[in-house]
């Protein structure tokens, strides 16, 4: 995807300092993750318009297949749904090229330094190795992830809920693009809150938890001030993917449980 500021050079000084000798400027940027910063990578005007059009089509797919199914939907099946229903209509060549470039771009150009866990846009999640968690609308990977969640749930009690489980590439594309749209095309700002598509560990095992009744605030620092979080800490269950003052270019995520 074409972005302003030349992808290959626009963030070179900041990533180097962030990875080797993180400065207080880097940590201030992470603490104000939802604010724009001078070195942020912005989508060009034409790319931003394409992002918005493509996102609207993906939203129509989500509405058609249902939110639960959408979490596991793979890229090929999304295209099949679009071709098969006039309420969605097939993705244009320009939209497909946009999605491909968005997936394959090196996320470090945004200032995100996590590991890419899925290498191909068409990689899919096998529903057979996931389990539905009753009352959440979410699925979680069977085996280690499910066992860890159930152990945490038993220990912490009924106030702990699963807020986000398995996410396919399509779901992560949707979340990242939605954040970028709300940020007026600021891709770096989006990557400070959401792993770019292909980089999310939700695709291979991680999951998010929250406090029942807290709603969207479960995905804010407010969760770290709840009794549920304190119990997670006291019981030794907190092994976060993105702790405070991490060097991944990502905000503090006290709700994100590391499994993979």
Secondary structure in CASP SS format (residue, H / E / C, confidence):
PFRMAT SS
TARGET T0000
AUTHOR 0000-0000-0000
METHOD secondary structure of the structure
MODEL  1
X C 1.00
X C 1.00
X E 1.00
X C 1.00
X C 1.00
X C 1.00
X C 1.00
X C 1.00
X C 1.00
X C 1.00
X C 1.00
X H 1.00
X H 1.00
X H 1.00
X H 1.00
X H 1.00
X H 1.00
X H 1.00
X H 1.00
X H 1.00
X C 1.00
X C 1.00
X C 1.00
X H 1.00
X H 1.00
X H 1.00
X H 1.00
X H 1.00
X H 1.00
X H 1.00
X H 1.00
X C 1.00
X C 1.00
X C 1.00
X C 1.00
X C 1.00
X C 1.00
X C 1.00
X C 1.00
X C 1.00
X C 1.00
X E 1.00
X E 1.00
X C 1.00
X H 1.00
X H 1.00
X H 1.00
X H 1.00
X H 1.00
X H 1.00
X H 1.00
X H 1.00
X H 1.00
X H 1.00
X H 1.00
X H 1.00
X H 1.00
X H 1.00
X H 1.00
X H 1.00
X H 1.00
X H 1.00
X H 1.00
X H 1.00
X H 1.00
X C 1.00
X H 1.00
X H 1.00
X H 1.00
X H 1.00
X C 1.00
X C 1.00
X C 1.00
X C 1.00
X H 1.00
X H 1.00
X H 1.00
X H 1.00
X H 1.00
X H 1.00
X H 1.00
X H 1.00
X H 1.00
X H 1.00
X C 1.00
X C 1.00
X C 1.00
X C 1.00
X C 1.00
X C 1.00
X C 1.00
X C 1.00
X H 1.00
X H 1.00
X H 1.00
X H 1.00
X H 1.00
X H 1.00
X H 1.00
X H 1.00
X H 1.00
X H 1.00
X H 1.00
X H 1.00
X C 1.00
X C 1.00
X H 1.00
X H 1.00
X H 1.00
X C 1.00
X C 1.00
X C 1.00
X C 1.00
X C 1.00
X C 1.00
X C 1.00
X C 1.00
X C 1.00
X C 1.00
X C 1.00
X C 1.00
X C 1.00
X C 1.00
X C 1.00
X C 1.00
X C 1.00
X H 1.00
X H 1.00
X H 1.00
X E 1.00
X E 1.00
X E 1.00
X E 1.00
X C 1.00
X C 1.00
X C 1.00
X C 1.00
X E 1.00
X E 1.00
X E 1.00
X E 1.00
X C 1.00
X C 1.00
X H 1.00
X H 1.00
X H 1.00
X H 1.00
X H 1.00
X H 1.00
X H 1.00
X H 1.00
X H 1.00
X H 1.00
X H 1.00
X H 1.00
X H 1.00
X C 1.00
X C 1.00
X C 1.00
X E 1.00
X E 1.00
X E 1.00
X E 1.00
X E 1.00
X C 1.00
X C 1.00
X C 1.00
X C 1.00
X H 1.00
X H 1.00
X H 1.00
X H 1.00
X H 1.00
X H 1.00
X H 1.00
X H 1.00
X H 1.00
X H 1.00
X H 1.00
X H 1.00
X H 1.00
X H 1.00
X C 1.00
X C 1.00
X C 1.00
X E 1.00
X H 1.00
X H 1.00
X H 1.00
X H 1.00
X H 1.00
X H 1.00
X H 1.00
X C 1.00
X C 1.00
X C 1.00
X C 1.00
X C 1.00
X C 1.00
X C 1.00
X H 1.00
X H 1.00
X H 1.00
X C 1.00
X C 1.00
X C 1.00
X E 1.00
X E 1.00
X E 1.00
X E 1.00
X E 1.00
X C 1.00
X C 1.00
X C 1.00
X H 1.00
X H 1.00
X H 1.00
X H 1.00
X H 1.00
X C 1.00
X H 1.00
X H 1.00
X H 1.00
X H 1.00
X H 1.00
X C 1.00
X H 1.00
X H 1.00
X H 1.00
X H 1.00
X H 1.00
X H 1.00
X H 1.00
X H 1.00
X C 1.00
X C 1.00
X C 1.00
X C 1.00
X C 1.00
X E 1.00
X C 1.00
X C 1.00
X C 1.00
X C 1.00
X C 1.00
X C 1.00
X C 1.00
X C 1.00
X C 1.00
X C 1.00
X C 1.00
X C 1.00
X C 1.00
X C 1.00
X C 1.00
X E 1.00
X E 1.00
X C 1.00
X C 1.00
X C 1.00
END
